[in-house]
Amino acid sequence: MKKLIAIVLFFFTVSSYASEPESYRDYLLIGEISPAGLKYLTSKPVDSADLVNTPLVKKALEAIGGELISYHFAVGTNKNYIRVRIPNDKKTVHAMYTMRMATGLLISYQFIELMDVETHAKSIKTTQQFIELEDNLGGLGSGIKK
């Protein structure tokens, strides 16, 4: 009976947490610039304001309901780091990734979802509930000295 109560409480908590609507998500985009990308950048030198805050990039993100938060190049690497806020839509994320990789200007591209501290704290509570549930069910983590 104790296990049944633990399972019911766990799923109630997780389902209420998962149902919280998020209309936007923040991502850190890390692009490793290809030799063709470096050639493109050096063949068209521009003012930093034109490169970092390109009106076209801003317009494109705004057109999908997003926002350019910051754009940085890393010294000593061929990588750029871009923070964006875009609508919570997997199709949009996938389209942005595919579009950029298809240009040949990047070797690799990562989309890392960023999490605010409040969401992280909720996630830790859910993690604790997973651990308790596993312990109650005699799972892999049960019996390990903590």
Secondary structure, DSSP 8 states (H G I E B T S, - for coil): -HHHHHHHHHHHHHHHHHT---SEEEEEEEEEE-HHHHHHHHHS---HHHHHT-HHHHHHHHHTT-EEEEEEE-TTSSEEEEEEEEES-HHHHHHHHHHHHHTSSEEEEEEEEE--HHHHHHHHHHHHHHHHHHHHTT-TTTT---
